[in-house]
């Protein structure tokens, strides 16, 4: 059974005359694979990511993740499910400016199952990502590459079964992009997370054994 | 990371705004807490129902002035009434005991009070509580001084020291004039009443000082007119030199007030009526006069309290404005938290908790500010109102005040919290262009 399976998904977007519907007849991702979803701007990449995360609700169809159809869950249940099972690395990192690097990472496990060792795990991940001496710095005191690594640590801190990365290299240079992707893949593999990277960067696409174009998914 | 830690971080992130908002709440709470504490303590201090006397007799005039001046040394005496009226009172069979007092002159700003040795024996300033001499002994003759506990402490006086009595009820009064030195023979134990602020001697001592002032004035006038009979005479007084007494004209031997204890409460009305029907004296019941005063002051107090509550409301409104205005710049933060799994209800609680924390901090700071302010103002207030005000560390109204402020803070945060609750996550997570 695939880890993620989308069937007959439809999401109506926009309002008034400017409406369109994102339709995904079928899409599945096996457990433990590394996959790249590619697509141009406006192809629906981010909408699909938000649907899988449960940030927005589907209008039709089903999204089954780890044997749970999240379209059947209430919003609060989807929030809880996301907190415990899904990690996301955003293109703009989405770090909270008032929190230190370590606190930002700890926030990744703040709303799911209560665990007492979050701080220790955050420290381990940051050290692993070369930020041992930057843990107590605020995001604005970090370089762009360092902020990206904090975002990676935050996505991994709750040991999610699915790790989603939305254009993770869009805001970093080539050297940092390669480093981030290597670290992301290594850490995901280590903790058994399935990795889905959404990108339009061909260089990133080349790093992965499997890729799928969004335009082939949507109807 | 705990919920509390997240709230704390957001407060810290907006430290300046949070501090200003909490400060505005603190000012209101400090005002209310101060007014409530002042009202409570002044009522407690002035409404002493367990005094050892029930009636004060004094010269005709304002009964409230008579009570305030006699019991709390506030303001000036109404005037004096003739000694013969006091002698007549002494024969009244309804009286259990009475203590005459003659007010005049001062030592370092503390009133000199002439009285009788019964002050140390039969007089009770509280029910079943008499005067106790802590150091030394009561005065046994004229021109000996016994001082109250506060006088001893503030003027750093001890038994054996000598004091100079100066003319006038208050220090620095016009026509200040030294009357020689008199020895302190005793220091009273603290009573937490105006007695602590008194300088006591015999009535004759006070009369004689005034008589000498009169004589000196006469001599000065004669000298100016060319007489100069007593040119080099000087009127220093001390106990050794004044074992003798001399006769004074009746206008110099008057009494300022008499504290009266009756044999039974059933005599109150008749006694007061009989005194008031006379032409030279009036009788006043302290508790009645003080209650009448509080009834008047209570209205002003209510207005002040109302204004202070308004200041708290303005502080609460500033919490609302601060939170509401911050929401625009915090939409992205809220969306990030939601993307990490925070529920809408968590966001709602987060905003409410921020408001409650600001209110609580402001409330606690306000109460501390009030206690600190009153502690510093205690000496000044005690001097102003003529009675000892003791402020407690905590009052029962503190908890109610804090609970009220917390509730108000939560109420004003409902609208910003609901706005935060409705934040569109997907829209606010979109990359900033």
Interface residues (C-beta under 8 A of the other chain):
Chain A: X46 X47 X50 X53 X55 X56 X75 X76 X79 X80 X82 X83 X84 X88 X90 X91 X92 X94 X95 X96 X97 X98 X99 X103 X106 X107 X108 X109 X110 X111 X112 X118 X154
Chain B: X1 X2 X3 X5 X6 X9 X10 X12 X13 X332 X333 X336 X337 X338 X339 X340 X341 X342 X343 X344 X345 X346 X425 X426 X429 X430 X431 X432
